[in-house]
């Protein structure tokens, strides 16, 4: 029986690996009924094309019109998109890498939802023990694919580029039906080495966005990793099998033909340290999902909460242990989105409205301003907090003196 304790122990002992492949017994049936493809709508279908040469490529995605899952299956199994005849997965892998830039586009699709029976008690993606439940409880946010399941539909050669999960979370993927998936994984201890390798091939992209890998557009063949002595692991996921990836574990892969998978993210307390140091996209394209770490640090690392708020938390960066850097300082918005800070719920939206034009030391758009512009900004009627700690003091002062936020915060 998959109790909370057993699941956490499994994740703890598996964390030394690049990713885990779980082969359940035949009794494990996530869905008993047939999948009604005609009644299942896909609102985001992506046409993928690949450009590059000699093992280093970039991915181009184009959003297509919505279609039913049945229409997608028909497209994926058409003569121009079905997988070639092969005797072994290695043969298919060779064909994939030798024809990755062929002119025929490939198709990938995703839809919010689940195909898992609600009464399933073991390895049910919708009821995994996960501290991500606090995102909905404390922030009121439901993030498809993060704290709720989503479905993935693949065709032959459709792929997922090298990536870590959003917020460097854990992920779990169940292959419900049809053709296998081929996965490549890099252990977190080689993550920085891999990033330096990608930077060497795409320096202009990283100059524009230090978090460029969040764009999920980089493809590198296993041969490149071998040449650069970056250890990796390959695994083939069959129907009914489960793949788990770990925080800051880079992974990529491709579909061996038409298939349907279900995936979501989850988190344990071990992840919190990764979440505090996560490197986000910073170019304005808003690649990837992000959310505040406030509730996790406050709940599970209360001894570090004040130092973290003030930008003095040097408890260690698991992504790069060699560097003794403080965790990035949170913004006022990271503090304000947590309704647990507001005993009176009606005060939270008012506070959020007021801090829209406020800045913290972690907000580069303010501190990169010339001094005169900063002075004009300060005179705009809104206080400039030095840290979320100042914002918290303002909230507590408001409760103590029973004043409105305008009287406490606005100059």
BAMITI-807919 format. One line per field, with one value per residue (C-alpha): residue number from 1; residue in three letters; chain; x negated, y, z. Coordinates in steps of 0.25 Angstrom, whole numbers, plus 5000, padded with zeros to 4 digits. Layout:
<nodes>
num	NUM/...;
residu	ala/...;
chaine	A/...;
u	X/...;
v	Y/...;
w	Z/...;
</nodes>
This chain:
<nodes>
num	1/2/3/4/5/6/7/8/9/10/11/12/13/14/15/16/17/18/19/20/21/22/23/24/25/26/27/28/29/30/31/32/33/34/35/36/37/38/39/40/41/42/43/44/45/46/47/48/49/50/51/52/53/54/55/56/57/58/59/60/61/62/63/64/65/66/67/68/69/70/71/72/73/74/75/76/77/78/79/80/81/82/83/84/85/86/87/88/89/90/91/92/93/94/95/96/97/98/99/100/101/102/103/104/105/106/107/108/109/110/111/112/113/114/115/116/117/118/119/120/121/122/123/124/125/126/127/128/129/130/131/132/133/134/135/136/137/138/139/140/141/142/143/144/145/146/147/148/149/150/151/152/153/154/155/156/157/158/159/160/161/162/163/164/165/166/167/168/169/170/171/172/173/174/175/176/177/178/179/180/181/182/183/184/185/186/187/188/189/190/191/192/193/194/195/196/197/198/199/200/201/202/203/204/205/206/207/208/209/210/211/212/213/214/215/216/217/218/219/220/221/222/223/224/225/226/227/228/229/230/231/232/233/234/235/236/237/238/239/240/241/242/243/244/245/246/247/248/249/250/251/252/253/254/255/256/257/258/259/260/261/262/263/264/265/266/267/268/269/270/271/272/273/274/275/276/277/278/279/280/281/282/283/284/285/286/287/288/289/290/291/292/293/294/295/296/297/298/299/300/301/302/303/304/305/306/307/308/309/310/311/312/313/314/315/316/317/318/319/320/321/322/323/324/325/326/327/328/329/330/331/332/333/334/335/336/337/338/339/340/341/342/343/344/345/346/347/348/349/350/351/352/353/354/355/356/357/358/359/360/361/362/363/364/365/366/367/368/369/370/371/372/373/374/375/376/377/378/379/380/381/382/383/384/385/386/387/388/389/390/391/392/393/394/395/396/397/398/399/400/401/402/403/404/405/406/407/408/409/410/411;
residu	unk/unk/unk/unk/unk/unk/unk/unk/unk/unk/unk/unk/unk/unk/unk/unk/unk/unk/unk/unk/unk/unk/unk/unk/unk/unk/unk/unk/unk/unk/unk/unk/unk/unk/unk/unk/unk/unk/unk/unk/unk/unk/unk/unk/unk/unk/unk/unk/unk/unk/unk/unk/unk/unk/unk/unk/unk/unk/unk/unk/unk/unk/unk/unk/unk/unk/unk/unk/unk/unk/unk/unk/unk/unk/unk/unk/unk/unk/unk/unk/unk/unk/unk/unk/unk/unk/unk/unk/unk/unk/unk/unk/unk/unk/unk/unk/unk/unk/unk/unk/unk/unk/unk/unk/unk/unk/unk/unk/unk/unk/unk/unk/unk/unk/unk/unk/unk/unk/unk/unk/unk/unk/unk/unk/unk/unk/unk/unk/unk/unk/unk/unk/unk/unk/unk/unk/unk/unk/unk/unk/unk/unk/unk/unk/unk/unk/unk/unk/unk/unk/unk/unk/unk/unk/unk/unk/unk/unk/unk/unk/unk/unk/unk/unk/unk/unk/unk/unk/unk/unk/unk/unk/unk/unk/unk/unk/unk/unk/unk/unk/unk/unk/unk/unk/unk/unk/unk/unk/unk/unk/unk/unk/unk/unk/unk/unk/unk/unk/unk/unk/unk/unk/unk/unk/unk/unk/unk/unk/unk/unk/unk/unk/unk/unk/unk/unk/unk/unk/unk/unk/unk/unk/unk/unk/unk/unk/unk/unk/unk/unk/unk/unk/unk/unk/unk/unk/unk/unk/unk/unk/unk/unk/unk/unk/unk/unk/unk/unk/unk/unk/unk/unk/unk/unk/unk/unk/unk/unk/unk/unk/unk/unk/unk/unk/unk/unk/unk/unk/unk/unk/unk/unk/unk/unk/unk/unk/unk/unk/unk/unk/unk/unk/unk/unk/unk/unk/unk/unk/unk/unk/unk/unk/unk/unk/unk/unk/unk/unk/unk/unk/unk/unk/unk/unk/unk/unk/unk/unk/unk/unk/unk/unk/unk/unk/unk/unk/unk/unk/unk/unk/unk/unk/unk/unk/unk/unk/unk/unk/unk/unk/unk/unk/unk/unk/unk/unk/unk/unk/unk/unk/unk/unk/unk/unk/unk/unk/unk/unk/unk/unk/unk/unk/unk/unk/unk/unk/unk/unk/unk/unk/unk/unk/unk/unk/unk/unk/unk/unk/unk/unk/unk/unk/unk/unk/unk/unk/unk/unk/unk/unk/unk/unk/unk/unk/unk/unk/unk/unk/unk/unk/unk/unk/unk/unk/unk/unk/unk/unk/unk/unk/unk/unk/unk/unk/unk/unk/unk/unk/unk/unk/unk;
chaine	A/A/A/A/A/A/A/A/A/A/A/A/A/A/A/A/A/A/A/A/A/A/A/A/A/A/A/A/A/A/A/A/A/A/A/A/A/A/A/A/A/A/A/A/A/A/A/A/A/A/A/A/A/A/A/A/A/A/A/A/A/A/A/A/A/A/A/A/A/A/A/A/A/A/A/A/A/A/A/A/A/A/A/A/A/A/A/A/A/A/A/A/A/A/A/A/A/A/A/A/A/A/A/A/A/A/A/A/A/A/A/A/A/A/A/A/A/A/A/A/A/A/A/A/A/A/A/A/A/A/A/A/A/A/A/A/A/A/A/A/A/A/A/A/A/A/A/A/A/A/A/A/A/A/A/A/A/A/A/A/A/A/A/A/A/A/A/A/A/A/A/A/A/A/A/A/A/A/A/A/A/A/A/A/A/A/A/A/A/A/A/A/A/A/A/A/A/A/A/A/A/A/A/A/A/A/A/A/A/A/A/A/A/A/A/A/A/A/A/A/A/A/A/A/A/A/A/A/A/A/A/A/A/A/A/A/A/A/A/A/A/A/A/A/A/A/A/A/A/A/A/A/A/A/A/A/A/A/A/A/A/A/A/A/A/A/A/A/A/A/A/A/A/A/A/A/A/A/A/A/A/A/A/A/A/A/A/A/A/A/A/A/A/A/A/A/A/A/A/A/A/A/A/A/A/A/A/A/A/A/A/A/A/A/A/A/A/A/A/A/A/A/A/A/A/A/A/A/A/A/A/A/A/A/A/A/A/A/A/A/A/A/A/A/A/A/A/A/A/A/A/A/A/A/A/A/A/A/A/A/A/A/A/A/A/A/A/A/A/A/A/A/A/A/A/A/A/A/A/A/A/A/A/A/A/A/A/A/A/A/A/A/A/A/A/A/A/A/A/A/A/A/A/A/A/A/A/A/A/A/A;
u	5000/4994/4996/4990/4978/4975/4976/4967/4957/4957/4954/4943/4935/4937/4932/4917/4921/4923/4938/4946/4953/4964/4970/4983/4989/4999/5010/5007/5018/5019/5031/5041/5050/5045/5041/5051/5042/5054/5059/5046/5042/5028/5027/5012/5006/4991/4984/4969/4958/4943/4931/4916/4906/4895/4903/4906/4920/4931/4946/4956/4971/4983/4997/5008/5023/5030/5034/5040/5030/5036/5032/5018/5017/5021/5010/5000/5002/5002/4992/4983/4983/4983/4970/4962/4961/4951/4946/4941/4942/4927/4931/4942/4933/4922/4933/4938/4924/4920/4933/4936/4936/4944/4954/4966/4971/4975/4987/4988/5001/5005/5018/5022/5028/5026/5029/5027/5039/5042/5043/5029/5021/5007/4999/5010/5004/5016/5014/4999/4994/4988/4985/4990/5004/5000/4999/5014/5017/5009/5008/5021/5014/5017/5005/5008/4998/4991/5001/5011/5010/5009/5009/4998/5001/4989/4985/4973/4961/4968/4959/4957/4944/4933/4940/4941/4956/4962/4957/4947/4958/4960/4968/4976/4980/4989/4990/5005/5005/4998/4983/4972/4964/4949/4943/4929/4925/4913/4911/4912/4898/4894/4905/4895/4886/4897/4901/4887/4887/4900/4894/4882/4891/4901/4894/4903/4916/4910/4905/4920/4925/4916/4928/4929/4931/4944/4949/4948/4943/4929/4926/4913/4910/4904/4891/4889/4890/4880/4870/4871/4871/4884/4890/4904/4914/4924/4937/4949/4963/4973/4988/4992/4978/4975/4963/4959/4950/4943/4940/4930/4929/4928/4935/4940/4946/4955/4967/4966/4980/4994/4996/5003/4997/5001/4991/4991/4981/4979/4970/4964/4957/4944/4948/4950/4935/4935/4947/4940/4929/4936/4931/4942/4944/4941/4942/4957/4963/4968/4963/4967/4976/4972/4978/4974/4966/4971/4981/4970/4959/4969/4975/4963/4951/4956/4942/4937/4950/4945/4931/4937/4947/4935/4926/4916/4920/4907/4912/4906/4909/4911/4911/4896/4891/4877/4883/4886/4897/4909/4923/4929/4937/4952/4960/4972/4981/4975/4979/4993/4998/4999/5012/5007/5000/5014/5023/5034/5035/5041/5028/5020/5025/5024/5009/5006/5012/5003/4990/4993/4983/4974/4960/4951/4936/4938/4945/4934/4944/4944/4930/4924/4931/4923/4924/4933/4943/4943/4945/4957/4962/4961/4970/4981/4989/4984/4974/4961/4959/4945/4950/4962/4959/4962/4976/4979/4976/4986/4996/4994/4994/5008/5014/5008/5013/5026/5023/5025/5013/5014/5010/4999/4992/4995/4987;
v	5000/5014/5021/5035/5030/5019/5029/5039/5028/5023/5037/5039/5026/5028/5043/5038/5034/5043/5038/5026/5016/5008/4996/4993/4979/4975/4978/4993/4998/5013/5013/5001/5007/5010/5024/5032/5039/5046/5052/5057/5071/5076/5091/5093/5085/5088/5086/5084/5086/5084/5092/5090/5080/5070/5067/5081/5086/5096/5094/5102/5101/5106/5106/5099/5100/5091/5077/5064/5054/5045/5055/5055/5040/5040/5050/5043/5030/5035/5030/5042/5042/5028/5021/5013/4998/4993/4981/4988/5002/5004/5004/5014/5023/5023/5026/5038/5044/5042/5049/5059/5071/5064/5074/5066/5073/5065/5068/5069/5072/5075/5076/5079/5067/5052/5038/5032/5026/5034/5021/5017/5016/5013/5023/5032/5045/5053/5049/5048/5053/5066/5079/5086/5086/5098/5106/5104/5105/5118/5125/5121/5116/5104/5102/5092/5081/5086/5084/5077/5066/5069/5059/5058/5053/5049/5045/5039/5048/5058/5062/5069/5078/5078/5083/5083/5084/5097/5102/5090/5081/5066/5061/5048/5042/5030/5025/5021/5016/5011/5014/5016/5028/5029/5037/5043/5048/5055/5054/5068/5068/5070/5080/5092/5085/5083/5097/5102/5093/5098/5113/5109/5106/5117/5129/5139/5133/5132/5147/5151/5141/5135/5125/5121/5107/5110/5112/5097/5099/5092/5078/5071/5057/5046/5047/5061/5058/5046/5055/5065/5054/5057/5045/5042/5030/5025/5018/5013/5015/5005/5005/5005/5009/5021/5031/5040/5052/5059/5073/5080/5067/5071/5061/5061/5050/5046/5038/5025/5027/5031/5030/5036/5040/5047/5056/5065/5071/5069/5073/5068/5076/5073/5081/5094/5097/5095/5104/5116/5116/5113/5120/5126/5132/5147/5152/5156/5144/5138/5124/5114/5114/5121/5123/5129/5120/5128/5118/5106/5114/5119/5105/5096/5105/5115/5116/5122/5130/5144/5142/5138/5150/5159/5153/5147/5132/5124/5111/5105/5104/5090/5093/5098/5094/5100/5115/5120/5130/5135/5130/5141/5151/5150/5161/5168/5160/5147/5151/5157/5145/5137/5139/5133/5147/5153/5149/5158/5152/5166/5173/5164/5170/5184/5181/5175/5187/5196/5189/5188/5200/5196/5191/5182/5181/5169/5176/5180/5189/5199/5198/5199/5213/5225/5232/5244/5234/5226/5239/5242/5228/5230/5242/5235/5232/5218/5214/5206/5195/5190/5176/5167/5168/5183/5179/5169/5179/5189/5178/5175/5190/5191/5180/5186/5200/5196/5206/5205/5202/5215/5222/5212/5210/5222/5234;
w	5000/4996/5009/5011/5019/5009/4997/5004/5008/4993/4988/4999/4995/4980/4981/4978/4964/4951/4950/4955/4946/4953/4947/4954/4955/4945/4955/4954/4945/4945/4937/4935/4924/4910/4906/4898/4889/4881/4893/4898/4893/4892/4893/4890/4879/4876/4862/4865/4855/4859/4853/4855/4852/4858/4870/4875/4871/4875/4875/4868/4873/4866/4873/4864/4865/4875/4871/4877/4883/4872/4861/4867/4867/4852/4849/4858/4851/4837/4827/4828/4843/4848/4853/4843/4845/4855/4862/4875/4882/4878/4863/4865/4873/4862/4852/4861/4863/4848/4843/4854/4845/4834/4827/4833/4845/4858/4867/4882/4890/4904/4911/4926/4932/4936/4931/4945/4952/4964/4973/4970/4983/4978/4970/4967/4962/4967/4981/4983/4997/4993/5000/4987/4993/5001/4987/4986/5001/5004/4990/4984/4972/4963/4953/4942/4942/4955/4966/4956/4945/4930/4919/4908/4894/4885/4871/4866/4868/4876/4887/4900/4900/4911/4924/4938/4944/4947/4960/4960/4965/4965/4953/4951/4938/4935/4921/4919/4905/4893/4888/4898/4902/4901/4913/4915/4929/4935/4950/4958/4962/4947/4945/4945/4936/4926/4927/4924/4912/4906/4909/4900/4888/4890/4896/4890/4896/4910/4909/4906/4917/4927/4930/4915/4918/4924/4909/4907/4893/4894/4888/4890/4885/4895/4886/4890/4905/4903/4896/4908/4918/4924/4930/4926/4926/4916/4919/4911/4917/4913/4915/4929/4934/4943/4942/4953/4951/4963/4966/4957/4949/4934/4925/4910/4901/4890/4887/4879/4873/4877/4892/4903/4916/4929/4937/4949/4959/4973/4985/4998/5009/5002/4990/4998/4997/4982/4981/4988/4979/4965/4953/4946/4932/4933/4918/4919/4912/4925/4921/4932/4944/4957/4970/4984/4993/5005/5011/5009/5017/5027/5030/5029/5031/5041/5047/5034/5030/5035/5029/5016/5016/5018/5007/5018/5016/5013/5017/5004/4989/4985/4970/4972/4986/4982/4983/4997/4992/5000/4994/4985/4994/4992/4987/4994/4985/4990/5004/5000/4992/5005/5011/5024/5027/5027/5039/5032/5018/5013/5015/5006/4993/4998/5002/4988/4981/4989/4987/4972/4970/4982/4980/4988/4988/4980/4969/4959/4950/4962/4967/4953/4951/4952/4965/4961/4955/4968/4976/4967/4969/4984/4983/4976/4989/4991/5001/4996/5005/5007/5009/5011/5026/5025/5019/5029/5040/5033/5033/5048/5051/5044/5052/5065/5063/5055/5044/5029/5020/5014/5027/5030/5017/5008/5010;
</nodes>
